[in-house]
Amino acid sequence: QWTEGKAQREARREARQQRRAERQAQDD
């Protein structure tokens, strides 16, 4: 079951990076 928690952490990390990239695109 630990792999499920790891997948959730990776998913949140990717989502945070994607939101940051979108915010930077708007700033430009």
Distance bins in CASP14 RR format, pairs under 12 A and 6 or more apart:
PFRMAT RR
TARGET T0000
AUTHOR 0000-0000-0000
RMODE 2
METHOD distances of the structure
MODEL  1
1 7 0 0 0 0 0 1 0 0 0 0 0
1 8 0 0 0 0 0 1 0 0 0 0 0
2 8 0 0 0 0 0 1 0 0 0 0 0
2 9 0 0 0 0 0 1 0 0 0 0 0
3 9 0 0 0 0 0 1 0 0 0 0 0
3 10 0 0 0 0 0 1 0 0 0 0 0
4 10 0 0 0 0 0 1 0 0 0 0 0
4 11 0 0 0 0 0 1 0 0 0 0 0
5 11 0 0 0 0 1 0 0 0 0 0 0
5 12 0 0 0 0 0 1 0 0 0 0 0
6 12 0 0 0 0 0 1 0 0 0 0 0
6 13 0 0 0 0 0 1 0 0 0 0 0
7 13 0 0 0 0 0 1 0 0 0 0 0
7 14 0 0 0 0 0 1 0 0 0 0 0
8 14 0 0 0 0 0 1 0 0 0 0 0
8 15 0 0 0 0 0 1 0 0 0 0 0
9 15 0 0 0 0 0 1 0 0 0 0 0
9 16 0 0 0 0 0 1 0 0 0 0 0
10 16 0 0 0 0 0 1 0 0 0 0 0
10 17 0 0 0 0 0 1 0 0 0 0 0
11 17 0 0 0 0 0 1 0 0 0 0 0
11 18 0 0 0 0 0 1 0 0 0 0 0
12 18 0 0 0 0 0 1 0 0 0 0 0
12 19 0 0 0 0 0 1 0 0 0 0 0
13 19 0 0 0 0 0 1 0 0 0 0 0
13 20 0 0 0 0 0 1 0 0 0 0 0
14 20 0 0 0 0 0 1 0 0 0 0 0
14 21 0 0 0 0 0 1 0 0 0 0 0
15 21 0 0 0 0 0 1 0 0 0 0 0
15 22 0 0 0 0 0 1 0 0 0 0 0
16 22 0 0 0 0 0 1 0 0 0 0 0
16 23 0 0 0 0 0 1 0 0 0 0 0
17 23 0 0 0 0 0 1 0 0 0 0 0
17 24 0 0 0 0 0 1 0 0 0 0 0
18 24 0 0 0 0 0 1 0 0 0 0 0
18 25 0 0 0 0 0 1 0 0 0 0 0
19 25 0 0 0 0 0 1 0 0 0 0 0
19 26 0 0 0 0 0 1 0 0 0 0 0
20 26 0 0 0 0 0 1 0 0 0 0 0
20 27 0 0 0 0 0 1 0 0 0 0 0
21 27 0 0 0 0 0 1 0 0 0 0 0
21 28 0 0 0 0 0 1 0 0 0 0 0
22 28 0 0 0 0 0 1 0 0 0 0 0
END
